[in-house]
C-alpha cells in the first residue's frame, strides 16, 4: 500500500470512536446499570443511581447477605482524573420486581472546601466519572479499567461558592445552622427562604429557637484536630465570644466509615477536651465522615429570646486559643416565645362555656398573634358529630407564607360558628396558633392554643 492509499484509509477511521473503544469501561448491563451521577450540594455527596433489572441473580433473598453493587467515583478538577473513593449498596433476589426494575442510590461524601471560589469569580465546575461493578470493586488506579458486570457514566457538577482555600490549608467552615445552609441566613439572623435539609420544613423570614444544630467542615482535615463552637451577642466585640459546651452529656455523632468494601455506621459521643474544644471526627482521608457534618448543638433558652447571636467555629492549631483559625460568622436571631392564643364566646367578658339550641349561630372573639406570626386554624372536637362544621374564618396564614395576615397577626377579631350541621353533643372549639420560628432545627415552630366549650342540647318538651 502506497503512502497516498494509506492516508485515504486513515481518513476513514473515526478517531472519536477509536478513543471511545480504547477507553470503554462498559461490561454486561443485562442485570444492573448505572443510569445517573451527580452531586448533592446540601450534603457535599457524590451520588450514583443504579437500576437492578432482574428479580434473581444477586446471591440470595432479603434474609441473606445478598451481593454488593460497587460504584467507584473519580473527579477531574482540571488536571485529570483523581480517585475519590468507592461506595456500595447491598442488593438481593426477589420473587417479583416492578416493571423497569428497582432503583438504588449510593453516595460518597466529598470535601469541596479547597475547590470552592467566590461568587464573583464565576461558576466552578468539575467532571465526575463513576464506574459500577457487581460483586467486585472497580479499579482504584485506572478510571477506564473494564468491568465484567456494570458500566460507567460521567457528568459535570457545579460546586457551590465559598472562600478560596489552598490545598493542604486547614480552615473551618460553618456551613449550616439549625439545618439551614448558611447562605440562606441574613445578617440579622433570619432565614430568608429555605427548607431544612433533614426534614424539608419550609421557613421564610424566620428566626431560630430550641435546639440549634451547628454543622460544618474543616479543609484538609487530619486525625487529632480539635475545634470549638463560639457564640457572642450580635454586634459585641470579639472578646465576648465564649464556647458552646455540650456537657455533661457530650456531643452525639453518627460516624459513616468505608473500609474499602462496604460502609458501616456507628454512634459515637465525644466530650469536651477542655476549654470547650471537641475532637474533630470528619476525616475524608481516613474515609470517615460525620453524618450531616454535625459539629455542635446549642440548646437555647428563654433568656436568649429576642436576642441575636454571632456564631463561628475555631480550629486549634497549636493549643493557644489566640492562634486559632476562625470560620465564617453566622448570626442567629432567637425566638423561644409561644404565640398569643385567646378565645371566648360572646356571652360576656371571658366566657369559655355555653349552652345553645342546635342550629343556632353564635360569635366570639379570638387573638392569634406573634412578632413572627405563622398561621392559625380552628378545630372542633369531637369531629364526628360536628359533621365538618368550622367557624368562619376557619384559618389564616402569614403573608410570608402566601397568606394575607401581616405581623404581628390578628387581635380581638370576630369568628362566627353556624351549628346547623352539628348534632347535639358537648364540644370544644380550639384555636391553634403557630409562629414561623425554626424550632429544634426543622422539627416544628413555636405553638400555643386556646379552647372554649359549648353544648348543643336537645330541647326538652
C-alpha positions as CSV (number, residue, x, y, z in Angstrom):
1,X,0.0,0.0,0.0
2,X,1.4,3.4,-1.0
3,X,1.6,6.4,1.2
4,X,-1.4,8.0,-0.5
5,X,-3.6,4.9,-0.2
6,X,-2.6,4.6,3.5
7,X,-3.6,8.2,4.1
8,X,-7.0,7.6,2.5
9,X,-7.6,4.6,4.7
10,X,-6.7,6.7,7.8
11,X,-9.2,9.3,6.7
12,X,-11.9,6.6,7.0
13,X,-11.1,5.9,10.7
14,X,-13.4,7.6,13.2
15,X,-10.8,8.7,15.8
16,X,-13.5,9.6,18.4
17,X,-14.9,6.1,18.1
18,X,-11.4,4.6,18.3
19,X,-10.7,6.5,21.6
20,X,-14.1,5.6,23.0
21,X,-13.4,1.9,22.3
22,X,-9.9,2.1,23.8
23,X,-11.4,3.7,27.0
24,X,-14.5,1.6,27.1
25,X,-15.4,0.5,30.7
26,X,-18.7,-1.0,29.7
27,X,-19.5,-4.5,30.9
28,X,-22.6,-6.6,30.8
29,X,-25.6,-4.4,31.8
30,X,-28.3,-7.0,31.5
31,X,-28.5,-7.3,35.3
32,X,-27.7,-3.8,36.6
33,X,-26.9,-0.5,35.1
34,X,-25.6,2.9,36.4
35,X,-28.0,5.5,35.0
36,X,-27.3,8.8,36.7
37,X,-24.4,10.5,38.5
38,X,-24.5,13.8,40.3
39,X,-23.7,16.0,43.3
40,X,-25.9,16.6,46.4
41,X,-24.8,20.2,47.2
42,X,-26.6,20.2,50.5
43,X,-24.6,17.4,52.0
44,X,-21.5,17.5,49.7
45,X,-22.0,14.0,48.5
46,X,-21.4,12.4,45.1
47,X,-24.5,10.4,44.2
48,X,-25.0,7.4,41.8
49,X,-28.3,6.0,40.8
50,X,-28.3,2.4,39.6
51,X,-31.0,0.2,38.3
52,X,-31.3,-3.5,39.1
53,X,-33.1,-5.1,36.2
54,X,-33.8,-8.7,37.2
55,X,-35.5,-10.4,40.1
56,X,-32.8,-13.0,40.5
57,X,-29.0,-13.4,40.2
58,X,-27.9,-11.4,43.2
59,X,-26.8,-14.2,45.6
60,X,-29.9,-14.6,47.7
61,X,-33.1,-13.1,49.0
62,X,-33.5,-10.3,51.6
63,X,-32.8,-12.6,54.5
64,X,-29.4,-13.4,53.1
65,X,-26.2,-11.4,52.7
66,X,-27.1,-10.8,49.0
67,X,-24.4,-9.1,46.9
68,X,-22.8,-5.7,46.5
69,X,-23.1,-3.2,43.8
70,X,-19.9,-1.1,43.9
71,X,-19.5,2.3,42.4
72,X,-16.1,4.0,42.2
73,X,-16.0,7.8,41.8
74,X,-13.4,9.8,40.0
75,X,-13.2,13.6,39.8
76,X,-11.3,15.8,37.3
77,X,-10.7,19.1,39.0
78,X,-8.8,20.3,35.9
79,X,-5.7,18.1,35.9
80,X,-7.0,14.7,35.0
81,X,-9.0,12.0,36.9
82,X,-8.3,11.6,40.7
83,X,-9.8,8.7,42.5
84,X,-12.3,10.0,45.1
85,X,-13.5,6.7,46.7
86,X,-15.8,3.8,46.3
87,X,-19.3,3.3,47.8
88,X,-21.6,0.3,47.6
89,X,-25.2,-0.9,48.2
90,X,-26.5,-4.4,49.0
91,X,-28.9,-5.9,46.6
92,X,-31.0,-9.2,46.8
93,X,-33.1,-11.6,44.9
94,X,-36.9,-11.0,44.9
95,X,-39.7,-13.2,43.6
96,X,-41.2,-10.2,41.8
97,X,-39.9,-6.8,40.9
98,X,-41.8,-3.8,39.2
99,X,-41.6,-3.2,35.5
100,X,-38.5,-1.1,35.0
101,X,-36.6,-2.9,37.8
102,X,-35.5,-1.5,41.2
103,X,-33.5,1.8,41.6
104,X,-30.8,2.1,44.3
105,X,-28.6,5.0,45.3
106,X,-25.1,5.1,46.5
107,X,-23.3,8.2,48.0
108,X,-19.8,9.3,48.7
109,X,-19.1,12.3,50.9
110,X,-16.5,14.6,49.4
111,X,-14.7,17.6,50.8
112,X,-15.2,20.5,48.4
113,X,-13.8,23.2,50.6
114,X,-10.5,23.6,48.8
115,X,-12.2,23.7,45.4
116,X,-14.7,26.5,46.1
117,X,-14.3,30.0,44.8
118,X,-16.1,33.3,45.5
119,X,-19.3,34.1,43.6
120,X,-17.8,37.0,41.7
121,X,-15.1,34.6,40.3
122,X,-17.8,32.8,38.3
123,X,-19.0,29.2,38.4
124,X,-16.7,26.5,39.4
125,X,-17.3,23.1,37.8
126,X,-15.6,19.6,37.9
127,X,-16.1,16.4,35.9
128,X,-17.2,13.3,37.7
129,X,-16.9,9.7,36.4
130,X,-18.5,6.8,38.2
131,X,-17.9,3.1,37.5
132,X,-20.3,0.4,38.5
133,X,-19.2,-3.2,39.2
134,X,-21.2,-6.1,40.6
135,X,-19.7,-8.1,43.4
136,X,-16.1,-6.8,42.9
137,X,-14.9,-3.2,43.5
138,X,-13.8,-1.4,40.4
139,X,-10.2,-0.3,39.9
140,X,-8.9,2.4,42.2
141,X,-6.0,3.2,39.9
142,X,-7.5,3.2,36.4
143,X,-10.8,5.1,35.8
144,X,-11.2,3.2,32.5
145,X,-10.4,-0.3,33.7
146,X,-13.0,-2.7,32.2
147,X,-15.6,-4.3,34.4
148,X,-17.4,-7.6,33.9
149,X,-20.9,-6.7,35.2
150,X,-21.7,-3.0,35.1
151,X,-20.9,0.2,33.3
152,X,-19.7,3.8,33.7
153,X,-21.2,7.3,33.5
154,X,-19.9,10.8,33.5
155,X,-21.3,14.2,34.3
156,X,-20.4,17.8,35.1
157,X,-21.1,19.2,38.6
158,X,-21.4,22.7,39.8
159,X,-19.5,23.5,43.1
160,X,-21.1,25.9,45.4
161,X,-19.3,29.2,46.1
162,X,-17.1,29.8,49.1
163,X,-13.8,31.3,50.1
164,X,-10.6,30.3,48.3
165,X,-8.7,27.7,50.3
166,X,-5.3,26.5,49.2
167,X,-4.7,22.7,49.1
168,X,-3.4,21.5,52.5
169,X,-4.6,24.6,54.3
170,X,-6.9,23.9,57.3
171,X,-9.8,26.3,57.5
172,X,-13.1,25.7,59.3
173,X,-16.4,26.5,57.6
174,X,-19.7,26.9,59.4
175,X,-22.0,25.5,56.7
176,X,-25.4,25.1,58.4
177,X,-27.2,26.4,61.4
178,X,-30.4,24.8,62.5
179,X,-30.1,22.6,59.4
180,X,-30.3,25.7,57.2
181,X,-27.5,26.4,54.7
182,X,-25.6,29.5,55.9
183,X,-26.1,31.3,52.6
184,X,-29.9,31.3,53.4
185,X,-29.4,33.2,56.7
186,X,-29.2,37.0,56.5
187,X,-27.1,39.4,58.6
188,X,-29.9,39.9,61.2
189,X,-30.0,36.2,61.9
190,X,-33.2,35.4,60.0
191,X,-33.8,32.6,57.5
192,X,-34.5,34.2,54.2
193,X,-36.5,31.5,52.4
194,X,-35.2,27.9,52.8
195,X,-36.1,24.3,53.6
196,X,-34.2,22.3,56.2
197,X,-32.1,19.6,54.7
198,X,-33.1,16.7,57.0
199,X,-36.9,17.4,57.5
200,X,-37.6,19.6,54.4
201,X,-39.5,22.0,56.7
202,X,-40.1,25.4,55.0
203,X,-39.2,28.7,56.8
204,X,-39.4,32.2,55.5
205,X,-38.2,35.4,57.3
206,X,-37.8,33.1,60.3
207,X,-35.8,33.2,63.5
208,X,-34.4,30.2,65.3
209,X,-35.4,28.5,68.6
210,X,-35.0,25.4,70.8
211,X,-32.1,23.1,69.9
212,X,-30.0,24.5,67.1
213,X,-27.6,22.2,65.3
214,X,-24.2,23.6,64.1
215,X,-22.7,21.8,61.1
216,X,-19.5,22.5,59.2
217,X,-16.3,21.2,57.7
218,X,-12.5,21.7,58.1
219,X,-10.5,21.7,54.9
220,X,-7.6,19.1,54.6
221,X,-8.6,17.6,57.9
222,X,-6.3,15.1,59.6
223,X,-6.8,13.0,62.8
224,X,-6.1,14.6,66.1
225,X,-7.5,18.1,65.3
226,X,-9.8,19.8,67.8
227,X,-12.2,22.7,67.5
228,X,-14.8,24.6,69.4
229,X,-18.1,26.4,68.5
230,X,-18.1,30.0,69.8
231,X,-21.0,32.4,70.5
232,X,-21.4,36.0,71.4
233,X,-24.1,38.7,71.3
234,X,-24.6,40.1,67.8
235,X,-22.5,43.2,67.4
236,X,-20.5,42.7,70.6
237,X,-16.7,42.8,70.5
238,X,-14.9,39.6,69.6
239,X,-13.6,39.3,73.1
240,X,-17.2,38.4,74.1
241,X,-17.0,35.1,72.2
242,X,-17.5,32.1,74.6
243,X,-17.6,28.4,73.7
244,X,-20.8,26.4,73.5
245,X,-20.3,23.3,75.6
246,X,-22.4,20.1,75.2
247,X,-21.7,18.7,78.6
248,X,-22.2,16.6,80.7
249,X,-24.0,14.5,78.1
250,X,-21.4,15.2,75.3
251,X,-21.9,15.7,71.6
252,X,-23.6,12.6,70.0
253,X,-22.3,11.9,66.5
254,X,-23.0,9.2,63.9
255,X,-19.9,8.1,62.1
256,X,-20.0,6.8,58.5
257,X,-16.9,4.8,57.7
258,X,-15.8,3.0,54.5
259,X,-13.3,0.1,54.8
260,X,-12.7,-0.3,51.1
261,X,-15.5,-2.8,50.6
262,X,-18.6,-1.6,52.5
263,X,-19.9,1.2,54.7
264,X,-20.6,0.9,58.4
265,X,-22.4,3.4,60.7
266,X,-21.7,3.7,64.4
267,X,-22.7,6.1,67.2
268,X,-20.0,8.0,69.0
269,X,-20.3,10.5,71.8
270,X,-17.4,13.0,72.1
271,X,-16.7,15.1,75.1
272,X,-15.1,18.4,76.0
273,X,-11.3,18.1,75.9
274,X,-11.0,21.3,77.9
275,X,-12.0,25.0,77.3
276,X,-14.9,23.8,75.1
277,X,-12.7,22.0,72.4
278,X,-14.0,18.8,70.9
279,X,-12.2,16.2,68.7
280,X,-12.8,16.5,65.0
281,X,-14.0,13.2,63.6
282,X,-14.8,14.2,60.0
283,X,-11.7,12.9,58.2
284,X,-12.1,12.3,54.5
285,X,-8.5,10.9,54.1
286,X,-9.4,8.1,56.5
287,X,-12.8,7.5,54.8
288,X,-14.5,8.6,57.9
289,X,-17.4,11.1,57.9
290,X,-19.7,12.6,60.4
291,X,-23.4,12.3,59.4
292,X,-24.7,15.8,58.5
293,X,-21.2,17.2,59.4
294,X,-22.5,17.9,62.9
295,X,-20.1,19.9,65.0
296,X,-22.2,21.2,67.9
297,X,-25.6,21.7,69.4
298,X,-26.9,24.8,71.0
299,X,-29.8,24.5,73.4
300,X,-31.3,28.0,73.5
301,X,-33.3,29.1,76.5
302,X,-36.0,31.7,77.4
303,X,-33.2,34.1,78.4
304,X,-32.0,34.1,74.7
305,X,-35.4,35.1,73.4
306,X,-35.5,38.2,71.3
307,X,-31.7,38.4,71.0
308,X,-29.4,37.8,68.1
309,X,-26.1,35.9,68.4
310,X,-23.0,35.5,66.2
311,X,-21.5,32.0,65.9
312,X,-18.3,30.7,64.5
313,X,-16.0,27.7,64.6
314,X,-12.5,28.0,65.9
315,X,-9.8,25.5,64.9
316,X,-6.9,24.9,67.3
317,X,-3.6,24.8,65.5
318,X,-1.0,24.9,68.4
319,X,-3.0,24.8,71.6
320,X,-3.0,28.5,72.1
321,X,-6.6,29.9,71.6
322,X,-5.1,33.2,70.5
323,X,-3.8,31.4,67.4
324,X,-7.0,29.6,66.5
325,X,-8.1,29.8,62.9
326,X,-11.7,31.2,62.7
327,X,-14.5,30.2,60.4
328,X,-17.1,32.5,58.8
329,X,-19.6,34.1,61.2
330,X,-23.3,33.2,61.0
331,X,-25.9,35.1,63.0
332,X,-29.0,33.6,64.6
333,X,-32.0,35.5,65.9
334,X,-33.7,33.6,68.8
335,X,-37.5,33.3,69.4
336,X,-38.5,31.0,72.2
337,X,-41.7,32.7,72.9
338,X,-45.0,30.9,72.3
339,X,-47.6,32.8,70.2
340,X,-50.6,34.5,71.9
341,X,-53.8,32.5,71.6
342,X,-57.0,33.9,73.1
343,X,-60.6,32.7,72.5
344,X,-64.0,33.4,74.0
345,X,-67.8,33.2,73.3
346,X,-69.8,36.4,73.1
347,X,-71.9,35.9,76.1
348,X,-69.9,38.2,78.4
349,X,-66.3,39.0,79.1
350,X,-64.1,35.9,79.1
351,X,-66.9,33.4,78.7
352,X,-65.4,29.9,78.0
353,X,-68.5,27.7,78.3
354,X,-72.1,28.0,76.9
355,X,-75.3,26.1,76.1
356,X,-77.1,26.5,72.8
357,X,-80.0,25.1,71.0
358,X,-79.0,23.1,67.9
359,X,-78.9,25.1,64.7
360,X,-78.0,28.5,66.3
361,X,-75.2,30.7,65.0
362,X,-73.0,32.3,67.7
363,X,-70.0,34.5,67.6
364,X,-66.9,35.1,69.7
365,X,-63.5,36.8,69.6
366,X,-60.1,35.4,69.0
367,X,-56.5,36.6,69.0
368,X,-53.7,34.8,67.2
369,X,-50.6,37.0,67.5
370,X,-46.8,36.8,67.4
371,X,-44.0,39.0,66.2
372,X,-43.2,36.2,63.8
373,X,-46.7,35.1,63.0
374,X,-47.1,32.0,61.0
375,X,-50.7,30.6,60.9
376,X,-53.8,29.8,62.9
377,X,-56.6,27.3,62.5
378,X,-59.8,26.2,64.4
379,X,-60.6,22.7,65.2
380,X,-63.8,21.3,66.8
381,X,-63.7,18.1,68.9
382,X,-65.2,15.6,68.7
383,X,-65.2,15.9,64.9
384,X,-67.7,13.2,64.1
385,X,-70.9,14.7,65.3
386,X,-69.7,18.2,64.2
387,X,-70.1,17.0,60.5
388,X,-67.3,19.2,59.2
389,X,-68.6,22.4,60.8
390,X,-66.0,25.1,61.5
391,X,-66.0,28.8,62.4
392,X,-65.6,31.5,59.8
393,X,-62.8,32.3,59.3
394,X,-61.5,28.7,59.8
395,X,-57.8,29.5,59.4
396,X,-55.3,32.2,58.4
397,X,-51.8,32.3,57.0
398,X,-48.9,34.8,57.2
399,X,-48.1,37.0,54.2
400,X,-44.6,35.5,54.3
401,X,-46.1,32.1,53.7
402,X,-48.5,33.1,51.0
403,X,-51.4,34.3,53.1
404,X,-53.0,37.6,54.0
405,X,-52.0,38.2,57.6
406,X,-49.1,40.5,58.3
407,X,-47.0,40.5,61.5
408,X,-47.9,40.5,64.4
409,X,-51.0,38.5,63.5
410,X,-54.6,39.3,64.4
411,X,-56.0,40.7,67.6
412,X,-59.5,40.6,69.0
413,X,-61.2,39.5,65.8
414,X,-64.7,38.1,65.4
415,X,-65.4,34.5,64.4
416,X,-68.9,33.1,63.6
417,X,-70.0,29.5,64.0
418,X,-73.1,28.1,62.4
419,X,-74.1,25.0,64.3
420,X,-76.7,23.9,61.8
421,X,-74.7,20.8,60.5
422,X,-73.8,19.7,64.1
423,X,-75.6,17.1,66.1
424,X,-76.5,17.6,69.8
425,X,-73.3,16.9,71.8
426,X,-70.8,18.6,74.1
427,X,-68.0,20.2,72.1
428,X,-64.7,22.0,72.4
429,X,-63.6,24.7,70.0
430,X,-59.9,25.1,69.9
431,X,-57.8,27.9,68.3
432,X,-54.3,26.7,67.3
433,X,-51.6,29.2,66.6
434,X,-48.1,28.7,65.2
435,X,-45.3,31.2,64.5
436,X,-42.6,31.0,61.8
437,X,-39.7,30.1,64.0
438,X,-37.4,27.2,63.1
439,X,-37.6,25.3,66.4
440,X,-35.4,22.3,67.1
441,X,-33.6,22.5,63.7
442,X,-36.6,21.8,61.4
443,X,-38.9,19.8,63.8
444,X,-41.5,22.5,64.3
445,X,-42.4,26.0,65.3
446,X,-43.5,27.7,68.5
447,X,-47.1,26.8,69.2
448,X,-50.0,27.8,71.5
449,X,-53.7,27.1,71.7
450,X,-56.8,28.2,73.5
451,X,-60.2,26.5,73.9
452,X,-63.8,27.1,74.8
453,X,-66.5,24.5,75.4
454,X,-70.2,24.5,74.4
455,X,-73.1,22.1,74.4
456,X,-75.8,21.7,71.8
457,X,-78.8,20.3,73.8
458,X,-81.9,18.6,72.5
459,X,-84.8,21.0,73.6
460,X,-87.0,19.4,76.3
461,X,-90.7,19.3,75.7
